[in-house]
Amino acid sequence: MSRLPLSQLQGFVLVARTGKLARAAEQLNLTVSALSHQIRNLEERLGRSLFDRGPRGVTLTTDGASLLEAIGHHFEGIEHALGRFEGRHQDSVTLSVLPSVASSWLVPRLPRLVAAHPELELSLHSSVSVVDFDRDATIDCAFRYGLGSWPRTKADRLFGEFIVPIASPSLVRKMGGLPDTSLKGWPLLGDPSGRWNDWAEQFGMPLPSRYVARFDNTEHLQRAVLEGLGVALGRLVMARSLIECGALTVLCTERMRVAEAYYLVYPKRSEAHTGFGRLREWLLAEAADYEAGIAENRPLPA
């Protein structure tokens, strides 16, 4: 077999890391069609299928996984070595962030980041997937929600989360005004994490015999609340901007702190990154200021 073109192997590694032809093509400055042709050509020369194609992206076959294991670390070594010669790299930071957190918490604060660090070039990668820093060397850090433990990473706790019962103003008017703490007679929406059981136990509220609807996706749940379908337990960080603009109403003053929190997650390699260090310091300061405010349990806008 003649030697395989390095460009084809590089394209294979990037597609394997990202699981998306479009993202890999963008990083290589190629069209999706051109990259797809490269991968097909590589598969033909090897006589093996490297990927299973699906509507949501591609996944490695057994042969593809074996090839990635054999050559992936070589490309990572090359990227690491070349990174020292990229003059603007230290001022460029790529942050993976949950879409809901980006729009509700991070983006409104970005003018302060620009004012404090005008030299930084921040790229936001919006995703609900947990980042695999070993596979995607282009991501420097991630803003994630959970219990603070992700494999082979470091995690700095930023701030905690509360949940509160929320509804649309139209539903509040339909029900004749704000309810008492029992929410008796109000249509409740089941949420992905089953928080109503915890809420009922903490505040002594009887649970309904059935929910109006159940959801396995937080974004869809919040949309249903906005449409006036029923009451949900909303995460304060996600819902606060909608509460403050009047699109959602908090039904009572009680709040419940949950075990999960928001974290800045990053691999060890990012610790030597000057731009990441500045972003990390800024995020920790912003988070401390935010948490100090919510810890005071100040009333939310009605």
C-alpha atoms as one frame of an Amber mdcrd trajectory, in Angstrom:
protein
   0.000   0.000   0.000   1.345   3.441  -0.892   1.728   5.944   1.913  -1.514
   7.509   3.051  -1.795  11.301   2.693  -1.302  13.029   6.037  -4.243  15.328
   5.273  -6.614  12.363   5.098  -5.403  11.032   8.429  -5.705  14.484   9.988
  -9.266  14.762   8.682 -10.079  11.328  10.079  -8.752  12.260  13.531 -10.726
  15.515  13.667 -13.967  13.856  12.581 -13.392  11.092  15.148 -12.805  13.655
  17.901 -15.792  15.865  17.133 -18.251  13.295  15.799 -19.376  15.963  13.310
 -18.217  16.380   9.717 -19.275  20.043   9.711 -17.223  20.971  12.789 -14.159
  19.102  11.556 -14.475  20.675   8.102 -14.653  24.134   9.647 -11.452  23.529
  11.624  -9.688  22.339   8.463 -11.068  25.169   6.283 -12.672  22.605   3.983
 -16.196  22.099   2.723 -18.136  19.229   4.249 -18.268  17.628   0.813 -14.482
  17.793   0.404 -13.845  16.326   3.852 -16.428  13.592   3.284 -14.667  12.715
   0.025 -11.326  12.503   1.888 -12.792  10.118   4.459 -14.374   7.931   1.767
 -11.069   7.823  -0.082  -9.248   6.823   3.093 -11.776   4.044   3.756 -11.383
   2.767   0.191  -7.585   2.687   0.460  -7.736   0.849   3.777 -10.537  -1.423
   2.673 -12.303  -0.767   5.990 -15.317   1.235   7.109 -14.155   3.762   9.708
 -17.447   5.471  10.579 -21.111   4.646  10.899 -23.104   7.557   9.446 -26.288
   8.689  11.168 -28.663  11.696  11.162 -26.960  13.154  14.259 -23.377  12.697
  13.124 -20.881   9.899  12.785 -19.600   7.279  15.221 -16.465   5.189  14.988
 -16.634   1.596  13.897 -14.409  -0.963  15.617 -11.794  -0.477  12.886 -12.113
   3.290  13.186 -11.586   3.167  16.949  -8.475   1.008  16.457  -7.043   3.464
  13.937  -7.734   6.444  16.211  -6.043   4.685  19.118  -3.002   4.019  16.956
  -2.515   7.489  15.457  -4.520   9.954  17.556  -1.807  10.611  20.132   0.699
  11.427  17.368  -1.502  14.269  16.118  -2.019  15.491  19.677   1.766  15.618
  20.083   2.124  17.630  16.895  -0.631  20.055  17.963   0.973  20.485  21.379
   4.394  21.156  19.859   3.073  23.643  17.310   0.990  25.394  19.939   4.142
  26.957  21.383   4.715  28.788  18.097   1.224  30.219  17.684   1.677  33.865
  18.647  -2.000  34.663  19.274  -2.880  31.385  20.958  -2.280  32.645  24.489
  -4.911  35.370  24.068  -7.477  33.067  22.435  -9.725  30.963  24.676 -12.484
  28.577  23.619 -15.168  27.940  26.231 -17.812  25.245  25.869 -21.005  26.352
  27.570 -24.581  25.140  27.955 -26.826  27.228  25.651 -29.227  28.103  28.464
 -26.421  29.293  30.752 -24.768  31.229  27.948 -27.909  33.246  27.215 -29.116
  33.701  30.797 -25.912  34.171  32.792 -22.723  34.490  30.754 -23.578  36.653
  27.730 -25.094  39.527  29.793 -21.782  39.715  31.692 -19.446  39.622  28.686
 -19.184  43.437  28.371 -17.447  43.396  31.765 -15.016  40.739  30.528 -14.205
  42.812  27.437 -13.648  45.897  29.616 -11.397  44.003  32.020  -9.488  42.008
  29.376  -9.742  43.641  25.931  -6.837  41.486  24.753  -8.786  38.229  25.115
 -10.411  36.570  22.108 -13.194  34.434  23.575 -14.894  31.829  21.424 -18.095
  30.309  22.817 -18.908  26.745  21.809 -22.561  26.167  22.655 -23.254  22.525
  23.503 -25.173  20.328  25.935 -22.637  17.519  25.519 -19.907  16.896  28.075
 -16.600  17.894  26.485 -13.968  15.232  25.911 -10.825  17.334  26.210  -8.692
  14.416  25.023 -10.584  14.253  21.745 -11.140  17.972  21.171  -7.930  19.876
  21.781  -9.549  23.092  20.490 -11.658  23.454  23.665  -9.789  25.035  26.590
 -12.489  24.850  29.250 -16.180  24.220  29.818 -18.995  25.729  31.892 -20.913
  22.736  33.247 -23.711  21.880  35.695 -23.404  18.870  37.975 -21.862  17.506
  41.152 -18.303  18.601  40.335 -16.717  15.360  39.199 -15.700  14.802  35.587
 -13.001  12.279  34.579  -9.448  13.529  33.932 -10.330  17.175  34.537 -10.105
  19.839  37.189 -13.255  21.662  38.287 -13.652  25.006  40.064 -17.042  25.521
  41.695 -18.573  28.770  40.494 -22.000  29.052  42.123 -24.918  26.975  43.311
 -28.462  26.676  42.050 -31.942  27.132  43.498 -35.270  25.971  42.138 -38.528
  27.906  42.392 -42.069  27.324  41.095 -42.610  29.391  37.943 -45.569  30.055
  35.665 -46.573  32.419  32.894 -48.387  35.652  33.855 -51.298  34.503  31.687
 -51.721  31.348  33.792 -51.540  33.397  37.006 -54.355  35.623  35.710 -56.372
  32.588  34.617 -56.022  31.038  38.103 -57.094  34.280  39.797 -53.755  35.440
  41.205 -50.819  33.974  43.105 -51.470  30.686  44.949 -50.803  29.608  48.509
 -47.777  27.392  49.150 -49.701  24.178  48.476 -50.351  25.055  44.798 -53.642
  23.191  45.229 -55.617  23.107  42.000 -52.761  24.405  39.879 -51.634  22.399
  36.808 -48.151  21.032  37.505 -45.592  19.958  34.899 -43.332  16.976  35.592
 -39.634  17.744  35.147 -36.680  15.580  34.048 -35.087  15.394  37.499 -38.233
  14.690  39.559 -37.704  17.722  41.813 -41.365  17.957  42.804 -40.857  15.064
  45.237 -38.028  16.971  46.947 -40.055  20.188  46.963 -43.101  18.464  48.478
 -40.984  16.867  51.199 -39.210  20.097  52.149 -42.280  22.363  52.144 -44.999
  19.879  53.063 -46.903  20.207  49.815 -49.131  17.320  48.662 -48.254  15.996
  45.222 -50.924  15.783  42.511 -52.315  12.417  41.417 -51.104  13.223  37.897
 -49.143  15.905  36.067 -50.584  17.831  33.162 -47.535  16.787  31.126 -44.063
  15.378  31.703 -40.843  16.402  29.976 -37.398  14.854  29.623 -35.818  18.077
  28.338 -35.400  21.224  30.422 -35.609  23.561  27.427 -38.933  22.038  26.330
 -40.235  22.225  29.881 -39.459  25.927  30.127 -41.102  26.546  26.756 -44.268
  24.825  27.982 -44.311  27.111  31.018 -43.956  30.184  28.802 -46.951  28.990
  26.768 -49.090  28.813  29.926 -49.423  25.034  30.037 -48.652  24.735  33.737
 -46.292  25.289  36.678 -42.742  23.967  36.725 -39.866  24.025  39.149 -37.396
  26.253  37.346 -33.663  26.542  37.852 -33.105  30.117  38.955 -30.006  30.710
  36.822 -31.812  29.578  33.676 -35.080  31.369  34.398 -33.964  34.584  36.054
 -33.693  36.720  32.911 -37.231  35.668  31.914 -38.465  36.437  35.419 -36.866
  39.864  35.411 -38.376  40.797  32.033 -41.844  39.666  33.146 -42.168  36.621
  30.870 -42.314  34.303  33.887 -43.687  34.745  37.402 -42.362  33.185  40.614
 -45.340  31.826  42.538 -43.972  31.900  46.091 -41.045  33.205  48.127 -39.678
  29.765  49.032 -36.583  28.495  47.243 -34.869  25.146  47.411 -31.119  24.766
  46.996 -30.110  21.704  44.995 -26.971  19.588  45.266 -25.777  20.398  41.747
 -23.820  23.546  41.016 -22.108  25.265  38.095 -18.421  24.560  37.552 -15.579
  25.697  35.349 -14.102  22.437  34.054 -10.730  22.204  32.301  -7.889  19.808
  31.477  -4.430  20.094  33.019  -3.004  21.471  29.758  -5.082  24.641  30.136
  -3.287  25.639  33.341  -0.311  26.823  31.270  -2.590  28.927  29.043  -2.316
  32.637  29.886  -5.671  33.565  28.375  -7.439  30.774  30.214  -5.908  31.955
  33.486  -7.357  35.428  32.975 -10.761  34.078  32.005 -10.762  31.736  35.003
  -9.911  34.552  37.417 -12.662  36.743  35.961 -15.265  33.968  36.076 -14.465
  33.136  39.701 -14.864  36.795  40.681 -18.155  37.169  38.779 -19.470  33.931
  40.262 -18.570  34.970  43.807 -20.440  38.262  43.342 -23.469  36.471  41.904
 -23.568  33.849  44.654 -23.303  36.521  47.333 -26.437  38.125  45.894 -28.573
  35.000  45.711 -27.378  33.811  49.127 -29.095  36.833  50.657 -32.404  35.328
  49.471 -33.599  38.656  48.151 -37.143  38.605  46.729 -37.323  37.963  42.998
 -39.276  40.258  40.687 -42.943  39.335  40.445
